[in-house]
Amino acid sequence: MTVTVRSDKQVWSARALVLVLAAVLACLSVMLINGEPLYYFDTGSYIRQGSVALDSLFPPVVEDGGQGGAATADKDDTATGSRSLIYGLVMASFLRANALSLVPILHLCVVFLMAWLLAKTAIRSLGGFQNIITLTTVPLLVAATTSLPFYIAYMMPDIFAPVMLMAIAALTAFGPKMRIWELLLISGLALLCSVLHPSHMAIAGLMIPFVILAALVRKMPGRWRATVLMVAVLALSVAERKAFQITVETTTNKEVVYTPHITARLIVDGPGMDYLNDVCPDAEIPTCTLHEALSWSDDPYRLTASHIIFERSPRLGSFRRLPKEDQKQIALTQRDFAKDVFLSHPFATTWALINNGYRQVLRDSIDMTIPSDIELNNAHRLAGITETQQELIRGGLLSVDRSWIEPIDVLHSSIYLISFVYIVIMLLIPGRVSPDVKLFALFILIGIAVNAIVCGGVSQPADRYGARVMWLLPFSAAFLYLARTAGTPRISAGEAS
């Protein structure tokens, strides 16, 4: 009888393969169960914007011999800067290839790449006492029990916000020990994530002071690497926005404007409305026209940020019911409006920002990732796609019955709370994990708070903005646990490098 003895390396290779496959399936679980990606109404806007850009680069030929496309530019003299053209191009390209359902695979690849880079660089702080595959996949498996697979399947750029926070935390914590290619690759990921939505760029900018503070506290070679790289990321992100603006204005003769989220938020919170009550009517202040429009109805629900900006009905609409030129001027002057409101009501404005951030932290439901029929119809309309292409945007199994969402939210919230408590305990107990790993976890917590301030304070507190980053809590808790239990060498020094 012949006995076959498998080497440790063979056993570990099989285990590694199982872990990777399990992590991939877990991250894609929502996509697999639903049978379709998860769509939001604004998915259609990204597709439309990307299609317009593709038509400009590669004009399609239609049967009548003319040129055209399913998506056409708006007929007014403005173009929105509130969405990422890059993400729109990605969406439109996949749509034209009849492969829109593969976008979540792209999301998955980015998440896995960041998790692998984190494990590869963090392992040096553990003295090579952990396995890279374990350190990559196990935190993802734990995070996949919460919102992660929903946002991988979500056809919006939200998944890139937590990836950017991971990149910033990794650069800050492990940057001094990284190789040049690792620094460049992680910084490149941070830059990609930053340019995929204006809120991501704002988050990156607000994280820089904390990166600087970490460099001032740490006394070690290379501690300023993260600061230099993040300043470069922010500068390039701003340059991308400027390049987009110049390109649009020179090629289409349209003026780039940003949806006045800040104006609407200040009005809803109170300081903006108080300021307008004091100064309006005034022809020199464009926002006074919005102030008048808000009085066209006495329905209290008109005073929400989303209704102010997007609603068109006589009962709830205001901004969208104004002439195009008035809308344009309100959008162009929202920074001046915010400055004037702050100077006239500094304490009320500051308190509103803090309160909105607090309210945002408490919102983590995945409800907004599950499309309703209304959102799907809006996605079709905004995308400007053909009837044949509409078959590519469907609700899926999870949209049929929404009764499962509430118990899932309760489960997720429990995991978030347990993970948060565990992270805080590990941060407070000395000597359990290395200072570098603690710094990474601390920056994840800071990033979640900054995300809440940006999204809750500038837009409005919404479950979508909270749940997109909350999976970082169980991810970081599992990461800390693995770092704590690292004790027996499982890879060689060469493998650790």
Secondary structure by P-SEA (a helix, b strand, c coil): cbbbbbcaaaaaaaaaaaaaaaaaaaaaaaaaaacccccccaaaaaaaaaaaaaaaabbbbcccccccccccccccccccccccaaaaaaaaaaaaaccccaaaaaaaaaaaaaaaaaaaaacccccccccccccccaaaaaaaccaaaaaaacccaaaaaaaaaaaaaaaaaccccccaaaaaaaaaaaaaaaaccaaaaaaaaaaaaaaaaaaaaccccccaaaaaaaaaaaaaaaaaaaaaaaaaaaaccbbbbccaaaaaaaaaacaaaaaaaaccccccccaaaaaaaaaccccccccccccccccccccccccccccaaaaaaaaaaaaaaaaaaaaacaaaaaaaaaaaaaaaaaccccccccccaaaaaaaaaaaccccccccccccccccccccaaaaaaaaaaaaaaaaaaaaaaaaaccccccaaaaaaaaaaaaaaaaaaaaaaacccccccccccccaaaaaaaaaaaaaaacccccccccccc
